[in-house]
Amino acid sequence: MSSSLVIIPTYNEIENIEKMVRKVLGYPHNFHILIIDDGSPDGTAQKVEELQQEFEGKLFIEKRKGKLGLGTAYIHGFKWALAKNYTYIFEMDCDFSHNPDDLIRLRQPLETGKYQLSVGSRYVKGGNTVNWPIGRKLMSYFASVYVRTVLFISIKDTTAGFKCYHRDVLSKINFDAVTFKGYAFQICMKYAALKHGFKIIEVPITFIDREFGTSKMNSSIFKEALYGVWKMRFMKL
């Protein structure tokens, strides 16, 4: 039994899914993977099911009917992970914008017992973004400044989606209160961890824009984050 589960939500990731699975399960650190697929019409789920025959007991899939949002996908995965007694639970994209080589770097601070949530950060010393136009870099950076100002938190990369939780964090958070789907979900989970008194560390990563497939972000997700941070201050997380 592994202590580490990597949760990867997918929608139309046929160009990336096999490479990602083989990469993560090829490490000597004994990671397991849970794919949460939202009814991908391109055959992503079918490819995972094929790979399960090769990676029996290490690769799992939960199939949902239609696009229900990134936040609900992760919460589905968190509940699954807690029920299966994993200790270290990761969030990671399928498109290689998050480098799987950084998984062990995210887990290591939690293994010391000093921290309970590690965040792959673009905006601490040593962090970086690659293949982003200047406009997107500025928008992302100032979005984090906005969030820090509204929520009075010191996390530099508030919207980061590459993370490792200790199960204790997820056991405390009220998932029913976390109804956000995109960037606001990522912000809310960090804020909830802090409100429960857990320690967060930011680990520098290089974020590389996807090479294959299509980004799932849109204007409604940005609006959700813009207004959602004010709601978070009054939510029972």
C-alpha positions as CSV (number, residue, x, y, z in Angstrom):
1,M,0.0,0.0,0.0
2,S,1.3,3.4,-0.9
3,S,1.0,6.4,1.4
4,S,0.9,8.9,-1.5
5,L,-1.9,9.5,-3.9
6,V,-1.7,11.8,-6.9
7,I,-5.2,13.1,-8.0
8,I,-5.4,14.2,-11.6
9,P,-8.7,15.5,-13.0
10,T,-9.1,15.0,-16.7
11,Y,-11.3,16.2,-19.6
12,N,-10.0,15.5,-23.1
13,E,-6.4,14.7,-22.1
14,I,-5.8,11.8,-24.5
15,E,-2.6,13.4,-25.8
16,N,-1.1,13.5,-22.3
17,I,-2.7,10.8,-20.1
18,E,-0.5,7.8,-21.0
19,K,2.7,9.8,-20.8
20,M,1.7,11.2,-17.4
21,V,0.7,7.9,-15.9
22,R,3.9,6.2,-17.1
23,K,6.0,9.1,-15.7
24,V,4.4,9.2,-12.2
25,L,4.3,5.4,-11.8
26,G,7.8,5.0,-13.1
27,Y,9.3,6.7,-10.1
28,P,10.8,4.5,-7.3
29,H,8.7,6.4,-4.6
30,N,5.6,4.2,-5.0
31,F,3.0,6.8,-5.9
32,H,-0.5,5.8,-6.7
33,I,-2.7,7.8,-9.2
34,L,-6.5,8.6,-9.1
35,I,-7.9,9.9,-12.3
36,I,-11.2,11.9,-12.0
37,D,-12.6,12.0,-15.6
38,D,-15.5,14.2,-16.4
39,G,-16.9,12.2,-19.4
40,S,-14.1,13.0,-21.8
41,P,-15.4,12.3,-25.4
42,D,-11.8,11.8,-26.7
43,G,-11.3,8.4,-25.0
44,T,-9.2,9.5,-22.0
45,A,-11.1,7.3,-19.6
46,Q,-10.8,4.3,-21.9
47,K,-7.0,4.8,-22.2
48,V,-6.8,4.8,-18.4
49,E,-8.8,1.6,-18.2
50,E,-6.4,0.0,-20.6
51,L,-3.4,1.2,-18.5
52,Q,-5.0,-0.2,-15.3
53,Q,-4.3,-3.7,-16.6
54,E,-0.6,-2.9,-16.6
55,F,-0.6,-0.9,-13.4
56,E,-3.0,-2.9,-11.3
57,G,-3.4,-1.7,-7.7
58,K,-1.6,1.6,-8.5
59,L,-3.9,3.3,-11.1
60,F,-7.5,4.1,-10.3
61,I,-10.3,6.0,-12.1
62,E,-13.5,7.6,-11.0
63,K,-15.8,8.5,-14.0
64,R,-18.3,11.3,-13.8
65,K,-21.0,12.3,-16.2
66,G,-20.1,15.6,-17.8
67,K,-18.0,18.6,-16.9
68,L,-18.8,19.3,-13.2
69,G,-15.8,21.5,-12.4
70,L,-12.3,21.2,-11.2
71,G,-13.2,21.9,-7.6
72,T,-15.8,19.2,-7.4
73,A,-13.4,16.8,-9.1
74,Y,-10.8,17.3,-6.4
75,I,-13.3,17.1,-3.5
76,H,-14.5,13.8,-5.0
77,G,-10.9,12.7,-5.0
78,F,-10.1,13.9,-1.5
79,K,-13.0,11.9,-0.1
80,W,-11.9,8.8,-2.0
81,A,-8.3,9.3,-0.7
82,L,-9.4,9.7,2.9
83,A,-11.6,6.6,2.7
84,K,-8.6,4.7,1.4
85,N,-6.3,6.0,4.2
86,Y,-3.6,7.8,2.1
87,T,-1.4,10.1,4.1
88,Y,0.0,12.4,1.4
89,I,-2.6,13.6,-1.2
90,F,-1.5,15.6,-4.2
91,E,-3.3,17.8,-6.7
92,M,-1.7,17.9,-10.2
93,D,-2.7,18.8,-13.7
94,C,-2.4,16.3,-16.5
95,D,-0.9,18.6,-19.1
96,F,2.7,18.6,-17.8
97,S,2.5,22.3,-16.8
98,H,3.2,20.7,-13.4
99,N,6.4,18.7,-13.6
100,P,6.0,15.3,-12.0
101,D,9.7,15.4,-11.0
102,D,8.6,17.9,-8.3
103,L,6.2,15.5,-6.6
104,I,8.8,14.2,-4.1
105,R,10.0,17.8,-3.4
106,L,6.4,18.7,-2.4
107,R,6.1,15.7,-0.1
108,Q,9.4,16.1,1.7
109,P,8.5,19.1,3.9
110,L,5.4,17.2,5.1
111,E,7.4,14.2,6.1
112,T,9.3,16.3,8.6
113,G,6.1,17.0,10.5
114,K,6.7,20.8,10.4
115,Y,4.3,21.5,7.6
116,Q,0.9,20.0,6.6
117,L,0.4,21.6,3.1
118,S,3.1,22.3,0.5
119,V,2.4,24.5,-2.5
120,G,4.3,24.4,-5.8
121,S,4.9,28.1,-6.1
122,R,5.7,30.2,-9.2
123,Y,6.3,33.4,-7.1
124,V,8.8,32.5,-4.4
125,K,12.6,32.7,-5.0
126,G,13.5,30.0,-7.6
127,G,10.0,29.8,-9.0
128,N,9.2,30.6,-12.6
129,T,6.7,30.4,-15.5
130,V,7.6,29.4,-19.1
131,N,5.8,30.1,-22.4
132,W,3.5,32.7,-20.8
133,P,2.9,36.0,-22.5
134,I,3.6,39.0,-20.3
135,G,-0.1,39.9,-19.9
136,R,-0.8,36.5,-18.4
137,K,2.2,36.7,-16.0
138,L,1.1,40.1,-14.8
139,M,-2.6,39.1,-14.4
140,S,-1.6,36.0,-12.4
141,Y,0.9,37.9,-10.2
142,F,-1.5,40.7,-9.3
143,A,-4.3,38.3,-8.8
144,S,-2.3,36.8,-5.9
145,V,-1.5,40.3,-4.6
146,Y,-5.3,41.0,-4.6
147,V,-6.1,37.7,-2.8
148,R,-3.4,38.4,-0.1
149,T,-4.8,41.8,0.5
150,V,-8.4,40.7,0.8
151,L,-7.8,37.6,2.9
152,F,-4.8,38.9,4.9
153,I,-2.6,35.9,4.1
154,S,1.1,35.7,3.2
155,I,1.0,33.0,0.5
156,K,2.6,34.4,-2.6
157,D,1.1,32.0,-5.2
158,T,-2.5,31.9,-4.0
159,T,-4.0,30.4,-7.2
160,A,-1.4,27.5,-7.5
161,G,-2.9,24.1,-8.2
162,F,0.1,21.9,-7.7
163,K,0.0,20.9,-4.0
164,C,0.5,18.1,-1.5
165,Y,-1.8,17.8,1.6
166,H,-1.3,15.8,4.7
167,R,-4.5,13.9,5.3
168,D,-5.0,15.8,8.6
169,V,-5.7,19.0,6.6
170,L,-8.4,17.4,4.4
171,S,-9.9,15.7,7.4
172,K,-10.6,19.1,9.0
173,I,-12.0,21.1,6.0
174,N,-15.7,21.3,5.5
175,F,-16.0,20.2,1.9
176,D,-19.7,21.1,1.8
177,A,-18.8,24.8,2.2
178,V,-16.3,24.7,-0.7
179,T,-18.4,25.2,-3.7
180,F,-15.9,26.9,-6.0
181,K,-14.8,25.3,-9.3
182,G,-11.6,27.0,-10.6
183,Y,-9.0,29.4,-9.2
184,A,-11.3,30.3,-6.3
185,F,-11.3,26.6,-5.2
186,Q,-7.5,26.7,-5.1
187,I,-7.5,29.9,-3.0
188,C,-10.2,28.6,-0.7
189,M,-8.4,25.4,0.1
190,K,-5.3,27.2,1.2
191,Y,-7.3,29.7,3.2
192,A,-9.2,26.9,4.9
193,A,-6.0,25.1,5.8
194,L,-4.6,28.3,7.4
195,K,-7.9,28.9,9.3
196,H,-7.6,25.5,10.9
197,G,-4.1,26.3,12.0
198,F,-2.1,24.2,9.6
199,K,1.4,25.3,8.4
200,I,1.9,25.9,4.7
201,I,5.2,26.0,2.8
202,E,5.8,27.2,-0.7
203,V,8.2,25.1,-2.8
204,P,9.6,26.8,-5.9
205,I,8.6,25.2,-9.2
206,T,8.8,26.1,-12.9
207,F,5.3,26.2,-14.4
208,I,5.4,25.3,-18.2
209,D,2.3,26.1,-20.3
210,R,0.7,23.1,-21.8
211,E,2.0,21.8,-25.1
212,F,-0.9,19.5,-26.0
213,G,-4.6,19.8,-25.5
214,T,-6.7,22.9,-24.6
215,S,-6.8,25.0,-21.5
216,K,-10.0,24.7,-19.4
217,M,-9.9,28.3,-18.1
218,N,-12.4,30.9,-19.1
219,S,-13.7,34.3,-18.0
220,S,-16.3,32.9,-15.6
221,I,-13.6,31.2,-13.6
222,F,-11.8,34.5,-13.2
223,K,-15.0,36.2,-12.1
224,E,-15.6,33.4,-9.6
225,A,-12.2,34.1,-8.0
226,L,-12.6,37.9,-8.1
227,Y,-15.8,37.9,-6.0
228,G,-15.3,34.6,-4.3
229,V,-12.4,35.7,-2.1
230,W,-14.8,38.1,-0.3
231,K,-17.2,35.3,0.4
232,M,-14.4,33.1,1.9
233,R,-13.9,35.5,4.8
234,F,-17.4,34.6,6.1
235,M,-17.5,30.9,5.1
236,K,-17.5,28.1,7.7
237,L,-14.6,26.2,6.3
